[in-house]
Amino acid sequence: MEIEAKGFRVNLANAMWRRSTRSGPYSDNCVEVAFVDGAIAMRDSKNPSGSVLIFTPSEWDAFVEGAKDGEFDID
């Protein structure tokens, strides 16, 4: 499967999907990421054939830093 987004042409057939090491075997809210063709792809691990989000490297860096800083924490 190949998609175009944000100036990237991403071939998901080449993707090596990874799940967070913090995901446990009993968790049902996991995502998987793949660094492919210069972009970062993210998908729902429960639905691997579903939609995929594409991030640029700078968007991904901002997302990761926001997560580390607690920007997305639910109080």
TORKOL-4160 file (C-alpha; in steps of 0.2 Angstrom, whole numbers, padded with zeros to 4 digits, m for minus):
75
<pt num="1" X="0000" Y="0000" Z="0000"/>
<pt num="2" X="0007" Y="0017" Z="m0005"/>
<pt num="3" X="0000" Y="0034" Z="0001"/>
<pt num="4" X="0005" Y="0052" Z="m0002"/>
<pt num="5" X="0004" Y="0064" Z="0012"/>
<pt num="6" X="0013" Y="0080" Z="0017"/>
<pt num="7" X="0025" Y="0079" Z="0002"/>
<pt num="8" X="0029" Y="0061" Z="0006"/>
<pt num="9" X="0026" Y="0046" Z="m0005"/>
<pt num="10" X="0025" Y="0032" Z="0009"/>
<pt num="11" X="0026" Y="0014" Z="0004"/>
<pt num="12" X="0018" Y="0005" Z="0019"/>
<pt num="13" X="0023" Y="m0012" Z="0012"/>
<pt num="14" X="0041" Y="m0008" Z="0018"/>
<pt num="15" X="0035" Y="m0002" Z="0035"/>
<pt num="16" X="0042" Y="m0011" Z="0050"/>
<pt num="17" X="0029" Y="m0007" Z="0063"/>
<pt num="18" X="0034" Y="m0006" Z="0082"/>
<pt num="19" X="0023" Y="m0005" Z="0097"/>
<pt num="20" X="0028" Y="0005" Z="0113"/>
<pt num="21" X="0038" Y="m0005" Z="0126"/>
<pt num="22" X="0025" Y="0002" Z="0138"/>
<pt num="23" X="0011" Y="m0007" Z="0130"/>
<pt num="24" X="0007" Y="m0023" Z="0139"/>
<pt num="25" X="m0002" Y="m0039" Z="0133"/>
<pt num="26" X="m0018" Y="m0034" Z="0142"/>
<pt num="27" X="m0019" Y="m0016" Z="0135"/>
<pt num="28" X="m0032" Y="m0012" Z="0121"/>
<pt num="29" X="m0027" Y="0006" Z="0117"/>
<pt num="30" X="m0010" Y="0004" Z="0108"/>
<pt num="31" X="m0003" Y="0012" Z="0093"/>
<pt num="32" X="0011" Y="0006" Z="0082"/>
<pt num="33" X="0023" Y="0017" Z="0073"/>
<pt num="34" X="0034" Y="0015" Z="0058"/>
<pt num="35" X="0048" Y="0026" Z="0052"/>
<pt num="36" X="0047" Y="0024" Z="0033"/>
<pt num="37" X="0052" Y="0034" Z="0017"/>
<pt num="38" X="0057" Y="0049" Z="0028"/>
<pt num="39" X="0040" Y="0050" Z="0037"/>
<pt num="40" X="0033" Y="0043" Z="0052"/>
<pt num="41" X="0017" Y="0032" Z="0051"/>
<pt num="42" X="0005" Y="0028" Z="0065"/>
<pt num="43" X="m0009" Y="0016" Z="0066"/>
<pt num="44" X="m0021" Y="0008" Z="0078"/>
<pt num="45" X="m0013" Y="m0009" Z="0083"/>
<pt num="46" X="m0031" Y="m0016" Z="0085"/>
<pt num="47" X="m0035" Y="m0012" Z="0067"/>
<pt num="48" X="m0019" Y="m0013" Z="0057"/>
<pt num="49" X="m0028" Y="m0012" Z="0040"/>
<pt num="50" X="m0037" Y="0004" Z="0045"/>
<pt num="51" X="m0032" Y="0022" Z="0043"/>
<pt num="52" X="m0014" Y="0028" Z="0045"/>
<pt num="53" X="m0008" Y="0045" Z="0051"/>
<pt num="54" X="0008" Y="0052" Z="0043"/>
<pt num="55" X="0019" Y="0064" Z="0052"/>
<pt num="56" X="0034" Y="0074" Z="0046"/>
<pt num="57" X="0049" Y="0072" Z="0057"/>
<pt num="58" X="0047" Y="0089" Z="0065"/>
<pt num="59" X="0028" Y="0085" Z="0069"/>
<pt num="60" X="0034" Y="0069" Z="0076"/>
<pt num="61" X="0047" Y="0078" Z="0087"/>
<pt num="62" X="0034" Y="0090" Z="0093"/>
<pt num="63" X="0022" Y="0076" Z="0097"/>
<pt num="64" X="0035" Y="0066" Z="0107"/>
<pt num="65" X="0041" Y="0082" Z="0117"/>
<pt num="66" X="0023" Y="0086" Z="0121"/>
<pt num="67" X="0020" Y="0069" Z="0127"/>
<pt num="68" X="0036" Y="0069" Z="0138"/>
<pt num="69" X="0031" Y="0086" Z="0145"/>
<pt num="70" X="0013" Y="0080" Z="0150"/>
<pt num="71" X="0004" Y="0091" Z="0137"/>
<pt num="72" X="m0008" Y="0077" Z="0133"/>
<pt num="73" X="m0011" Y="0071" Z="0151"/>
<pt num="74" X="m0029" Y="0069" Z="0156"/>
<pt num="75" X="m0032" Y="0076" Z="0173"/>
